[in-house]
């Protein structure tokens, strides 16, 4: 079976899908964190340094542009002696994180929900850095240069939603993930060299995670098993493996076992022709040094 959806990517009404309610919760918690921080006489950088977070993360959380993760709420509550006010909201945030995925465009939501519960994920990327591995700056360029143009509010929402997807790497146990990326993708300095440099560094960090295998498919290969474009293989917990295709904002979620099997075999062929994970990281390090 193939589930197919297409759309312009414009958000649907938040009231029906819970986005407004979730966003209000995150903004309220962000304001509470700011009040507690100011009361303690700390700057955003000082609070971040004490807790092991970046200044930008604290700033984004306080402005309601980034999910206030339960771990952050607990840490802030303890450090700033909030008497359990923030800690008591941790469970609410855990439940809201699932609901927040509806901030993705409608045609992407079914996949986003499956991704959030995946135990395995295998991504072949032929045109772009996988969304799960993108930095904030890279994602901003992706959405800001999209045609037709998106408004600023939608760009902010899409970037935040994309970054939130990376929470699956912090889950325990984390899903087993593999990424096979065309070398040509890594050679394109999207957003300029500074943005690209940061993105390559991020790929190194992701590639060194124990739960992640990152491979590069070199441009000098004389044969190619998947000239039909990128795709993702995904196994949700307790459910059969599915495949996901996306092109020009038209998505297909494939559940037919025969079609899934064909794509799974194709992915195996792609990995076999790619550099090993160790060789791939060495290549990315060389790209960084070639600046």
Beta strands, then each sheet from edge to edge (+ up, - down):
strand 1: 2-6
strand 2: 118-125
strand 3: 176-182
strand 4: 212-217
strand 5: 231-236
strand 6: 241-247
strand 7: 250-254
sheet 1: 1+ 7- 6+ 5- 2+ 3+ 4+
end
